[in-house]
Amino acid sequence: MQDVSHARSHVNHLPDGPEQQARDKSFADADPLVANGWIYAYDPEDAPAQTADTR
């Protein structure tokens, strides 16, 4: 989660202008619950098992 947030910092903090307006328009066309479903689907109790499986 932190890696994704950090990687998007340049997009999340655009100054007012054409790039910011284009970003906002792209957000307006998407359902935030669907676009961020991977966040809400995260199960912290299952995460250690998934990590162990990928080692």
N, C-alpha and C positions, 0 to 999 in steps of 0.2 A: 504494500500500500504506500509506504514512504517512497519507494523507488519510483512508482508511477507519479506520485505527486511532485516529486523533485524534477522528474523528466518533463512535466508539463508546466513548470514554473514560468517559462518564457511565454507560454500561451495564456496562462491564467492571469498574468499581470501585464497585459499589453496596455500601452498608453492609449488614450482616446484617439481615434482615427480610423482609417479604412480597414486596417487589419483587425482591430477590436470590433468594429461593426460587422465584418464578415464572420468573425468567431461567434458573436452574439446571435447572428442570424442562423448559423449552423446549430447552435444550441436550441433555438426556438423551434426548429423543425424536428427535434428528437424528444422522445419521452425519457426524462431523466431516470426513471425507475428501470426502464428496459436497458438504457445505455450503461447503467451502473449496476446491473443485476449481479455481476460477478462479485461485487462488494457485499451485497446482501445475502448471497449464497454461501459466503465463507463461513465455515464451521470451525471455530478455534479448537474444539475438542477433537476434531478429525484431522487437523493440520499436522500434529506430530506423526500420525500414522502415515500420511501422505509423504512427509519428509523422509521417514525411514524407508519407505518403499522406493524412493528415487535414489537412494545411496548406492 
